[in-house]
Amino acid sequence: MKLFDVYPINNINIVKGVGSLVYDNKGQEYLDLYGGHAVISIGHTHPHYVKRLEDQLHKIGFYSNSIEIPLQQQLAEKLGHVSGKEDYQLFLVSSGAEANENALKLASFYNGKKKVICFTGAFHGRTSLAVAVTDNPRIVAPINETDNVIRLPWKDEAALEQAFADNEISSVIIEGIQGVGGIQVAPENFLQKIRSLCDKHNAVFIADAVQCGYGRTGKFYSHDFAGVNADIYTMAKGIGNGFPIGAISISPKIQPAYGMLGTTFGGNHLACAAALAVLEVMEQDNLMQNAAEVGGYLIDELKKFKQVTEVRGRGLMIGIDLPTEYASAKKDLLFKHHIFTGEAKPNVIRLLPALNLTKAHADQFLEAFTTVLNK
């Protein structure tokens, strides 16, 4: 048997990671400013994280949701406290797509409506309804296509109001900052407009915080900059620092019922231990503040490059727009300077490092970036 060939792969075999550094099988060190798609939130092999998982493995790694799992309640309480959403409810899953799938389904259960508003440039996952609200026709199979999705232009308030006037809307799903879409920041007034229209029409505001949540922007959810609460927040990526876990945080106005949602692996003992370790380190080391400070420093310095078209983002979620003549910048950073970054089309470098990135490592990137742009 061979692997199903769906990933373009760099010829690099990473075998070790410590903090913001990773090492290949030849001993070459790399600076990791991408964290495996924004997954590594507290650094590779953080000692507290490793010990949390190791201790749990010596007890029990998995049992189903048919029994009490106190770690789930501990995680709910810790997440409520750190996120500032203490009166919300937690449902645990295994991925971001699964989180968005359940959020959209739960919204429809809540108000009995079918239509979902999403936006151009959005990425919400690859499962059935999550991929239907994702703006990438190449990954939407015919079976995923549905008339229940209304895709609107990004940031277009008039189109949003018209869609509500013309349809029975179940929910609106939006990333506070589009990740795959090129680090596009949702304007605060646009998020506020979504909130007011959802209130008026009894629709559910779903905040996709899979990539732009978990403290990456300096606030727990990037949507928090707008000063409004969503009805459901979806999470994954950094929640487990590499352990597969996702979640939805649900407003108290949405009531649960037995059998409404379900999962086999969501909320297992190891996943909860990983997620608790992440939140504990975030609190102890003030990582949201660090993300805001180091990210702010990076953004300010990047704006000084005359070759850069635009710098977007908040905290340690940064997009760097480059002219087409710098299309090889990501590859040059990786193979000539041994720095992992991300990319979005066209010609956007994405920075999504661990939230404990140091200023020294930020400077290392800036020095390499200077060399790449001036080659």
Order of alpha helices (4+ residues) and beta strands (2+ residues): beta-beta-beta-alpha-alpha-alpha-beta-alpha-beta-alpha-beta-alpha-beta-beta-beta-alpha-beta-beta-beta-alpha-alpha-beta-beta-alpha-beta-beta-beta-alpha
